[in-house]
Amino acid sequence: MTVSGEKPYRVYRGGRVRGKVPLERREREERRSARADGGGPGRIVERRRRRRWTWRRSVPLAIGVLVLLLVIWTVAGYLSVRSGVRAANKRLPASTAAALEPDQGSLLSSPTNILVLGTDHASNGQAGRSTDRHSDSMLLLRTDPGRHRLIYVSIPRDLRTSIPGYGEQKINAAMQIGGPTLAVRTVDALFGDALRVNHVVVVDFASFEKLIDAVGGIDVNVPENILSNTFDCPYSAARCASWQGWRFHKGVQHMDGHRALIYSRIRENRLDPAWSDFTRGQNQQAVMQATMSKLASVGTFLRLPFSGGDLLAPIATDLSAWELAQLGWVKFRASSSSSLHCRLGGTATDIGGGSYIVGTQENFQVIQTVLGHSAPQPPAPGGGLYAPGCVVGNQTFASRP
């Protein structure tokens, strides 16, 4: 029984329901906000449903964040490298720039010739050699971005050539007489107008091991078993008396900076009588190439903001930070299987009590191959230990007397 006389229920088409029924109109009234002046109902406030996160919204946002982080990391790495490049530019004599041929375009689009001079005079431990600035290795690196390949040309240090202003001498004497400036002019005189040097890099092998350690070591394919002579014995005097020498096994080996430096310095393989200074140059070339590959790797890129400046500590160069970045990209895109390895050479000759390599006509064939005008030809069979030639990819020079 009800006091007000209302029925305890209401009748709807769908049946009877006790109490209040949530009609649509009542819901709208409950959502209606009061007017600010209290004079009556205001506008209806509609609550929007929250949008749930879906992969269509999450993926673009995640990509955007990654791109932003990549840009920030790249800029930080570039600034770190730039500080090291400025120091490397200061280490190169100012007169060297005048001897270099200007580039014909960007390193990304035009061939560029870079002379790499390696020296380890600072710590070779030999009396009278601490101030000897001979270039222990000379390498011309030519970029070929159109074919996505790099060309390495080894120049034997005992090659007899004309040093401008100083006459006929071993080519490595140019570095000692006039530094990288005279070395550039001597190489230009050797190659003529065909291959003018655009840039120069001087590498101190005594500090090069720190660079290799900074990038986490390198992988080098050792072409044969090696047992060196007993130079740079790492043990006590008593143990060094019976020590046989440094050993390297055939195959791909991971080397830290010190072991890579030892490998690049070996002048004699007691397991191979045909070992020559050319072989040493090839080993240095392999170390250089492996280091360049590691410098252009993703792992090194991730460390650039923290170690970019330190990577250039053993180097003196005229290359700018932007040019080094371009060189890194060219190296990254180049295929190791299509890289071209060439060497100049000749015949061993004694002149005036000194031993020289006198160039032969085959050197002109090597230059034509480097320029892309002829197919690569390996050293001719029977051409001797110093026969010139070119091989492709991972092939090795196999000329014998």
Residue, then its C-alpha position, 0 to 999 in steps of 0.5 A: m500500500t502506498v501513501s501518495g496513491e502512486k502505483p508501485y510499478r509502471v507498465y511498459r510495452g516490454g513488461r513491468v519493472r519496479g522502481k525507476v526505469p533508466l529512460e533515455r530522456r532521464e539519462r540526458e537530463e542527468r547529463r545536462s549541466a546547470r547554467a552558470d546563472g542558475g536560471g535553468p538547464g544548460r547545454i548537454v555535455e556529451r562524454r567522448r569515449r577514450r580511444r584505445w591504443t592500437w598498432r596503427r597508432s603505436v607503430p607510426l609513433a614508435i618509428g617517429v621516436l626512433v628517427l628522432l633518436l637516430v638524428i640526435w645520435t648522428v649529430a652527436g657522433y658527427l660533432s665528436v668526430r669533427s673535434g678529432v678531425r680538427a686535431a688531425n688537420k692540425r697535425l698535417p703540415a700546412s704546405t701539403a694542401a698546395a700539393l693536392e689536386p682539387d676534387q672533381g666533385s663529391l666523394l659520393s659521386s666522383p672518383t677520388n685518390i687518397l694517398v695513405l702513408g704508414t710509418d711506425h718510426a716512433s716505437n720501432g726500438q731500433a737504434g738510430r731509427s727514432t727520428d727516421r720518418h721513412s714511409d714504411s708503407m705507401l698505398l693509393l686508395r681510389t674510390d669508384p662510387g659509380r661501380h660501388r668498389l674501392i681500389y687499393v694500389s700498393i707502392p713498394r717502398d724500395l721502388r726506384t723513382s725520381i723525387p722532385g728536386y732530389g733525383e733518383q732514390k727509393i720512393n719511401a725517402a720522399m717522406q723523410i726528406g720533405g714529409p707528406t708534401l714531397a711524398v704527394r709530389t713524388v707519387d704524382a710524378l710517378f703516376g703522371d696526370a692519370l692519377r693525381v692525389n686529391h687527399v692524404v692520410v698519414v697513419d702512425f702505426a705505433s698508435f694505430e693499435k689504439l684505434i683498432d682496440a677502440v673499435g673492438g678489434i678487426d677480422v683479418n683473413v691470413p692467407e697462409n701459416i706464418l712463423s716470423n723471426t724473433f722481432d719484438c719478443p714480448y717475454s723475458a730475456a731468458r725466454c726470448a732466447s728460445w722463443q721461435g717467433w710470432r705465429f699466425h694460422k691460416g684463415v680468418q682471425h680476430m686481432d686486437g690492436h697489438r696483434a694486428l700491428i705485429y701482423s703488419r710488421i712481419r718481414e720474414n715468414r720462416l715457413d715460406p721462402a718466397w715471402s717478400d716486402f710485397t707480402r708485408g705490404q699486402n698484410q698492411q693493406a689487409v689490416m687497413q681494409a679491415t679497419m676501414s670496414k670496422l670504422a664503417s660498421v653499425g657498432t662503431f656508429l653507435r659508439l661515435p658520440f663517446s669515442g669519435g674524437d679518439l678514433l682519429a688520434p693516430i691520423a694526420t689528414d686534410l680530409s674534413a669531417w664531412e669528407l670522412a663521412q662520405l668516405g665511410w658511406v662509400k666504403f659501407r656500400a662497396s662490396s669486398s668481393s668486387s674490390l680491386h687490389c693492385r701493386l706496382g713492381g718491377t725487378a730487384t736490382d743492386i745500384g751503387g751498393g743499394s737494393y732497389i726495385v726498378g719498375t717495368q712496363e707492366n706498371f702501365q698496365v696496372i695504372q690502366t686497370v686502376l682507371g678502368h680502361s683494362a681488365p685486371q691481370p694478376p702478376a705474370p707467372g715467372g715474373g719474380l717476387y716483385a711482379p706487378g699486377c691486380v687481383v679482384g676480391n679475396q684473391t691473393f697474389a701468387s707470383r713466384p720466381 
